[in-house]
Amino acid sequence: MKIALLGQGKTGSKVLLNKHHQIIAFDSKNPPTFERLETFDAIISFLPGEAFKNLIPLLIETKLPVVTGSTGFEWPANLDQVLKEKKISWIYASNFSMGVAVVKQMLNKLSQAKALFPSHATNIHEVHHTHKKDAPSGTALSMEAWMNEKCTITSERTGDVIGFHELKFDTGSEKITVTHEALDRKLFADGAIWAAEYLSNNKTFGLNNFQEIIERTL
């Protein structure tokens, strides 16, 4: 595959290390244009949220599959409908870890068990490197959504931490803890490339959630 990479930060730079596909990066010195992008098979973005949002009209125009890990912005309300009408496939995620997809299933089950514990507190703590701008992280917000309730979320920015998320479900007499820790940013790059490969082999029109796509393949 010929993949256009948008964003060469901590995770995007790991995408460039892939040897199985031809990957070309675009940045402010080599900005993406319709003419440049139309020769590619797919696009992967790890741009900051607002930078990615500004490119959405261009990306739609290319009609290429898009995989994005950009966070910290609001999706256009009608984007899913527009993509489906134009028969375009996108996959998004706040975290391209396969392990987080497993965590989602665990929290879905824990959410269903809340009726057993009418009096409980759910707390999420996330830790990332000092250069991560958005807080709470997209993954922490996703974990809250998977629990289907309002959670207390705390954030910490320190050192070069790749990503640490811990959910504590406290009933007062017992505590359930679910923890996910990323040890190498390569796992996010591998997940994004897997998603690009998936879209090249499957016509899944619209704005697709990475975790839900993973669940379909399990």
C-alpha positions as CSV (number, residue, x, y, z in Angstrom):
1,M,0.0,0.0,0.0
2,K,1.0,3.6,-0.5
3,I,0.1,5.5,2.6
4,A,0.1,9.3,3.2
5,L,1.1,10.2,6.7
6,L,-0.2,13.4,8.3
7,G,1.7,14.2,11.5
8,Q,5.3,13.1,12.3
9,G,5.1,13.5,16.1
10,K,5.8,10.9,18.7
11,T,3.4,8.3,17.1
12,G,3.5,9.4,13.5
13,S,7.3,8.9,13.4
14,K,6.7,5.2,14.4
15,V,4.4,4.8,11.4
16,L,7.3,5.8,9.2
17,L,9.3,2.8,10.5
18,N,7.0,0.3,8.8
19,K,8.8,-1.6,6.1
20,H,5.7,-3.4,4.5
21,H,4.2,-0.3,2.9
22,Q,5.4,2.8,1.1
23,I,4.8,5.7,3.5
24,I,5.3,9.3,2.7
25,A,4.9,12.1,5.3
26,F,3.3,15.5,4.8
27,D,3.9,18.5,7.0
28,S,4.1,22.3,6.8
29,K,7.0,22.2,4.4
30,N,5.4,19.5,2.3
31,P,1.6,20.3,2.7
32,P,-1.0,17.8,1.5
33,T,-3.0,18.8,-1.6
34,F,-5.6,17.0,-3.6
35,E,-3.2,16.4,-6.4
36,R,-0.6,14.9,-4.1
37,L,-2.9,12.8,-2.1
38,E,-4.9,11.3,-5.0
39,T,-2.0,9.0,-5.9
40,F,-2.2,7.2,-2.4
41,D,-4.2,4.2,-1.3
42,A,-4.9,5.4,2.2
43,I,-4.2,8.3,4.7
44,I,-3.1,8.0,8.3
45,S,-3.3,11.1,10.6
46,F,-1.8,11.8,13.9
47,L,-2.1,15.5,13.6
48,P,-3.4,17.6,16.5
49,G,-7.2,17.8,16.6
50,E,-7.7,21.3,15.1
51,A,-5.1,20.8,12.4
52,F,-6.9,17.6,11.3
53,K,-10.3,19.2,11.5
54,N,-9.2,21.9,9.1
55,L,-8.2,19.2,6.6
56,I,-11.5,17.3,6.7
57,P,-13.0,18.9,3.5
58,L,-9.8,18.1,1.6
59,L,-9.7,14.5,2.9
60,I,-13.4,14.0,1.9
61,E,-12.5,15.3,-1.6
62,T,-9.9,12.7,-2.1
63,K,-12.4,9.9,-1.3
64,L,-9.5,7.9,0.2
65,P,-9.8,5.7,3.3
66,V,-8.7,7.7,6.3
67,V,-7.4,6.4,9.6
68,T,-7.1,9.1,12.3
69,G,-5.9,9.2,15.9
70,S,-6.4,12.9,16.1
71,T,-8.2,14.0,19.3
72,G,-9.2,17.1,21.1
73,F,-11.8,18.4,18.7
74,E,-15.5,18.1,17.9
75,W,-16.5,15.9,14.9
76,P,-18.8,17.6,12.3
77,A,-22.3,16.4,13.2
78,N,-23.1,15.2,9.7
79,L,-19.7,13.7,8.8
80,D,-20.8,10.0,9.1
81,Q,-23.8,10.7,6.8
82,V,-21.6,12.5,4.3
83,L,-19.0,9.7,4.2
84,K,-21.7,7.1,3.7
85,E,-23.4,9.1,0.9
86,K,-20.0,9.4,-0.9
87,K,-19.1,5.8,-0.1
88,I,-16.0,6.7,1.8
89,S,-14.5,4.7,4.7
90,W,-12.8,6.2,7.7
91,I,-11.7,4.7,11.0
92,Y,-11.1,6.9,14.1
93,A,-9.7,6.1,17.6
94,S,-8.5,7.9,20.6
95,N,-6.2,5.0,21.1
96,F,-5.1,2.5,18.4
97,S,-4.0,-0.1,21.0
98,M,-5.5,-3.6,20.4
99,G,-5.3,-4.0,24.2
100,V,-7.6,-1.0,24.8
101,A,-10.1,-2.7,22.5
102,V,-10.1,-5.6,25.0
103,V,-10.4,-3.1,27.9
104,K,-13.6,-1.8,26.2
105,Q,-15.2,-5.2,26.3
106,M,-14.2,-5.6,30.0
107,L,-15.7,-2.2,30.9
108,N,-18.9,-3.0,28.9
109,K,-19.3,-6.0,31.1
110,L,-18.6,-4.1,34.3
111,S,-21.1,-1.5,33.2
112,Q,-23.8,-4.1,32.9
113,A,-23.0,-5.3,36.5
114,K,-23.6,-1.8,38.0
115,A,-27.1,-2.8,39.1
116,L,-25.4,-5.2,41.6
117,F,-23.8,-2.2,43.3
118,P,-26.3,0.6,43.6
119,S,-23.8,2.6,45.8
120,H,-20.5,2.9,44.0
121,A,-17.9,5.4,42.8
122,T,-16.0,5.2,39.5
123,N,-12.7,7.0,39.1
124,I,-10.4,7.2,36.1
125,H,-6.8,8.4,36.3
126,E,-4.7,8.9,33.2
127,V,-1.0,9.8,32.8
128,H,0.7,11.0,29.6
129,H,3.9,12.8,28.6
130,T,4.2,16.6,29.2
131,H,3.7,17.5,25.5
132,K,0.2,16.0,25.3
133,K,-2.1,19.1,25.2
134,D,-5.6,17.7,25.7
135,A,-6.8,16.5,29.1
136,P,-8.6,14.3,29.9
137,S,-7.2,12.1,27.2
138,G,-9.5,10.7,24.5
139,T,-9.0,7.3,25.9
140,A,-10.1,8.4,29.4
141,L,-13.3,9.9,27.9
142,S,-13.9,6.7,26.0
143,M,-13.6,4.7,29.2
144,E,-16.2,6.9,30.8
145,A,-18.5,6.4,27.8
146,W,-18.0,2.6,28.0
147,M,-19.1,2.7,31.6
148,N,-22.2,4.6,30.6
149,E,-22.0,6.9,33.6
150,K,-20.4,10.1,34.8
151,C,-16.9,9.2,36.2
152,T,-14.4,11.3,38.2
153,I,-11.5,11.7,35.8
154,T,-8.1,13.0,36.9
155,S,-5.1,13.7,34.5
156,E,-1.4,13.9,35.0
157,R,1.3,15.1,32.6
158,T,4.8,14.0,33.5
159,G,8.0,13.0,31.7
160,D,7.7,10.9,28.6
161,V,4.9,8.6,29.7
162,I,3.4,7.0,26.6
163,G,0.0,6.3,28.1
164,F,-1.4,5.0,31.4
165,H,-5.1,4.6,32.2
166,E,-6.6,3.1,35.4
167,L,-10.3,2.8,36.2
168,K,-11.3,2.0,39.8
169,F,-14.8,0.8,40.6
170,D,-15.3,1.2,44.4
171,T,-18.4,-0.3,46.0
172,G,-17.3,0.7,49.6
173,S,-16.6,-2.9,50.6
174,E,-14.6,-4.0,47.5
175,K,-12.8,-2.5,44.7
176,I,-12.4,-3.5,41.0
177,T,-9.4,-2.0,39.1
178,V,-8.8,-2.2,35.3
179,T,-5.4,-0.8,34.2
180,H,-3.9,-0.4,30.8
181,E,-0.3,0.8,30.2
182,A,1.3,1.4,26.9
183,L,5.0,0.4,26.8
184,D,6.0,1.4,23.3
185,R,4.4,3.9,20.9
186,K,4.9,1.4,18.1
187,L,1.7,-0.3,19.2
188,F,-0.3,2.7,18.2
189,A,1.4,2.9,14.8
190,D,0.8,-0.9,14.3
191,G,-2.8,-0.5,15.1
192,A,-3.3,2.4,12.7
193,I,-1.6,0.5,9.9
194,W,-3.8,-2.5,10.7
195,A,-6.8,-0.2,10.3
196,A,-5.6,1.1,7.0
197,E,-5.1,-2.5,5.7
198,Y,-8.6,-3.4,7.0
199,L,-10.1,-0.5,5.0
200,S,-8.3,-1.6,1.9
201,N,-9.9,-5.0,2.1
202,N,-13.4,-4.0,3.5
203,K,-15.9,-1.5,2.3
204,T,-17.1,-0.1,5.6
205,F,-18.5,3.2,4.6
206,G,-18.9,6.0,7.2
207,L,-17.1,7.0,10.3
208,N,-16.1,3.8,12.1
209,N,-14.8,3.3,15.6
210,F,-11.6,1.3,15.8
211,Q,-12.6,-0.6,18.9
212,E,-15.9,-1.7,17.3
213,I,-14.0,-2.8,14.1
214,I,-11.7,-4.9,16.3
215,E,-14.6,-6.5,18.0
216,R,-16.1,-7.6,14.7
217,T,-12.9,-9.5,13.9
218,L,-12.6,-11.3,17.3
